[in-house]
Amino acid sequence: MPGLVILSGGLDSTVCMALAARDAGGVLALTFDYGQRHRIEIDRAALVAAHYGAEHLVVVLDASRWGGSALTDPTIEVPDAEAEPGASADAVPVTYVPARNLVFLAVAMGVSEAREADVVYLGVNALDYSGYPDCRPEFVRAFEAAAALALKRGVEGNPVEVRTPLIALTKADIVRLGVSLGAPLHLTWSCYRGDDRPCGRCDACALRAKGFAEAGVPDPALTG
């Protein structure tokens, strides 16, 4: 069962890559260059794909052309975690990229049909996350149903499955799973800011630090 992994180069998608490498009969890594300020994650995704000997396909979709997110618009500041307390906030944070997972999954479906991949792995999480609406299980299931109607293989009775194996895990659970699978966590990048080192202050850094601390595991990306 060939699998496609939407690989950002972050912690969650890398653990998904490890799961796909274990369970799927061949893996294709799909990364998006969408104009994100933290472009270092694209390089990290390439390293993770190489670690698993997987083909790495990079698709350019420049969301910076329309902006609307602190991750793609340089005029919008990435807030510190103290000012943006993740999923406990009432409002969707400014680091939300409009329709990102909707667009990514749509492209992934096209690639899957072209490459005859049966499963798409998406590393979304609905527990320790920043409150993005496109990380929720109800969105994923609705998209999967819509894709079954849109694809040739879907109407022929062979739809592409969307697997979200991390969606109900805490960040600490994800760290533990990654360690147990031997995932190259030292290669991953989570920081929203595009510096040489993780800032340690943004929401992504705070959630990552929380996960490693609760798992009782040193973050290998910070010890090198």
NORSULCOR-V432062 format. One record per backbone hydrogen bond with DSSP energy under -1.0 kcal/mol. CO is the residue of the C=O (numbers start at 1). NH is the residue of the N-H. Records with the same first field share a line. If there is no record, write none. Layout:
BEGIN
CO: NH + NH
END
This chain:
BEGIN
1: 25
2: 118 + 119
3: 28
4: 121
5: 7 + 30
9: 189
10: 14
11: 15
12: 16
13: 17
14: 18
15: 19
16: 20
17: 21
18: 22
19: 23
20: 24
24: 26
26: 3
28: 5
29: 57
30: 7
31: 59
33: 61
34: 63
37: 39
38: 41
39: 42
40: 44
41: 45
42: 46
43: 47
44: 48
45: 49
46: 50
47: 51
48: 52
49: 54
50: 53
55: 29
57: 31
59: 33
61: 63
62: 65
63: 66 + 67
69: 72 + 73
71: 37
73: 76
80: 83
84: 86
85: 88
86: 89
93: 96
94: 70
97: 100
99: 103
100: 104
101: 105
102: 106
103: 107
104: 108
105: 109
106: 110
107: 111
108: 112
109: 113
110: 114
111: 115
112: 117
118: 161
119: 4
120: 163
121: 6
127: 129
129: 87
132: 135
133: 136
136: 140
137: 141
138: 142
139: 143
140: 144
141: 145
142: 146
143: 147
144: 148
147: 151
151: 155
152: 156
153: 158
154: 157
161: 120
163: 122
164: 167
166: 169
167: 126
170: 174
171: 175
172: 176
173: 177
174: 178
175: 179
176: 180
177: 181
178: 183
179: 182
183: 185
184: 187
185: 188
193: 195
201: 81
202: 206
203: 207
204: 208
205: 209
206: 210
207: 211
208: 212
209: 213
210: 214
211: 215
212: 217
219: 222
END
